[in-house]
Amino acid sequence: MAAGEPGPGTPPPGAPAPGPSPAHDLLTLPNIITFARLLAVPATIWLILQKRLDLAFLVFVAAGLSDALDGWLARVMNARSQIGALLDPVADKALLVSVYVTLAAIQVLPDWLAILVVFRDVLIVGGLLLLWMVGQRPVIQPILVSKVNTALQIGLAALALFTAGLGPAMPLALETLVWLVAATTLASGIAYVAGAARRLKGLD
């Protein structure tokens, strides 16, 4: 092989540099933290069912801190990835919904609220799938009422775990948050349905 000639596997001059391998894209530090948050879901469910709500509260708080940490690391390390962008909201939603359902099962939160929270998420996912099936590419961008709803859901779950596991009891604060979560859950669900209906109407 003459000097200066590219060897086997060497990209030709001017060709773009190869991107990171799928394994490299998967095993970034932010993604590993997200995987750990996914593993916190069954652990939290088990702790709640065992009535160890004090430990469940600590795991829930640690998961919330890890959510902020992996987002910050992805930015400063320039380690954003498609798998991370997909897994991060899945991990967050899986933990939050699981906590609501399990707390309702042991009668710490109202069962109707857990049903409402789950139904709203199922409704949104169903709407996204419907738009995709009719050839629309849905843009997943949380609206303001949805962001408020998520913040209230996290606050209620944390308060319920804290008061039931560590005390003291705060019935007024809990009841207030229950109704705020219910109202914003309904409002955000209606807003997403209305948005999907407008997009479907535009296809006529």
Buried (B, 14 or more C-beta within 10 A) or exposed (E): EEEEEEEEEEEEEEEEEEEEEEEEBBEBEBBBBBBBBBEBBEBBBBBBEEEBBBBBBBBBEBBBEBBEBBBEBBEEEEBBBEBBEEBBBEBBBBBBBBBBBBBBBEEBBBEEBBEBBBEBBEBBEEBBEBBEEEEBEBEEEEEEBBEBBBEBBBBBBBBBBBBBBEEEEBEEEBEEBBEBBBBBBBBBBEBBBEBBEEBBEEEE
